[in-house]
Amino acid sequence: MKDSYEARPHAKQRGRLKNGNRVGDFLQAPRCGARTRAGTPCRAPAMPNGRCRLHGGKSTGPRTMAGLQRLREAKTRHGRYAKEALNFRRRVNQILKEAKAHLRDFAPTED
């Protein structure tokens, strides 16, 4: 039988797979197994962490002290609520209040 799966020379190697799976037949890759909304196990190929790209889950963040320290050092605040921006706006508002107070002192009075 010429058209069977075994007769095709390219059938045994289907190409590169994504997400850390080995080259070869993707049908032989380990499966995710997470429960779907229908209650059946997910049949997508699993990544090295054991779950597929859809069920891999979000990162839980750093857990070691070194990882937490790296996070603290890398976390920078910028924009409207950064400490420098807040201090700048406070100083500008203070200068404006002082200027308005001085203008009131010099304004002509109606007597």
C-alpha positions in Angstrom: 0.0 0.0 0.0 1.9 3.1 -1.3 -0.2 5.8 0.5 0.1 4.4 4.0 1.9 6.3 6.8 4.9 4.1 6.8 5.4 4.3 3.0 6.1 8.1 3.1 9.8 8.9 3.9 9.0 12.2 5.5 6.3 10.7 7.8 8.7 9.8 10.6 10.2 13.3 11.0 7.6 16.0 10.9 9.9 18.9 11.7 10.9 21.2 14.6 8.5 21.5 17.5 8.0 24.7 19.6 8.2 25.2 23.3 11.2 22.9 24.1 9.8 19.7 22.6 12.1 17.4 20.7 12.3 17.2 17.0 10.1 14.5 15.5 6.6 13.4 15.5 4.5 15.8 17.6 2.0 13.1 18.2 4.6 11.4 20.4 5.3 14.5 22.5 4.1 14.3 26.1 0.7 15.9 26.7 -0.4 18.7 29.0 -3.2 16.9 30.8 -4.7 20.0 32.4 -8.5 19.8 32.8 -10.4 21.8 30.1 -13.7 23.5 30.6 -15.4 20.3 29.3 -13.7 18.3 32.0 -11.5 16.4 29.6 -7.7 16.4 29.7 -5.9 18.9 27.5 -4.3 17.1 24.5 -1.8 19.8 23.5 1.9 19.0 23.5 3.5 19.9 26.9 6.4 22.3 27.4 9.4 21.3 29.7 7.4 22.4 32.8 4.8 19.7 32.0 2.0 22.0 30.8 1.1 23.4 27.4 1.5 27.0 26.4 -2.1 27.7 27.3 -2.1 26.0 30.7 1.4 26.9 31.8 0.2 29.3 34.5 1.5 32.7 35.4 4.8 33.3 37.2 4.6 33.3 41.0 7.4 35.7 41.2 10.8 35.4 42.9 11.0 33.2 46.0 14.6 33.4 47.1 16.1 36.4 48.9 18.5 37.0 46.0 15.5 37.0 43.6 13.5 39.4 45.7 16.5 41.8 46.0 17.0 41.7 42.2 13.3 42.7 41.8 13.6 45.6 44.3 16.7 46.9 42.5 15.1 46.6 39.1 11.8 48.1 40.0 11.8 51.8 39.1 8.9 54.2 39.3 8.5 56.7 36.6 5.9 59.1 35.5 3.2 61.0 37.4 3.7 59.3 40.8 7.4 59.0 40.9 9.0 60.6 44.0 10.9 63.2 41.9 7.8 64.2 40.0 5.8 64.6 43.2 8.5 66.7 44.8 8.8 68.9 41.7 5.0 69.5 41.5 4.9 70.3 45.3 7.7 72.8 44.9 6.0 74.5 41.9 2.7 74.7 43.8 4.5 76.2 46.8 6.2 78.8 44.5 2.9 79.7 42.9 1.2 80.2 46.3 4.1 82.5 47.4 3.9 84.5 44.2 0.1 85.0 44.6 0.6 86.1 48.2 3.2 88.7 47.1 0.9 89.9 44.3 -1.9 90.4 46.8 0.4 92.6 48.9 1.2 94.8 45.9 -2.3 95.0 44.5 -3.8 98.5 44.7 -6.6 98.8 47.3 -9.9 100.6 46.7 -10.2 103.0 49.6 
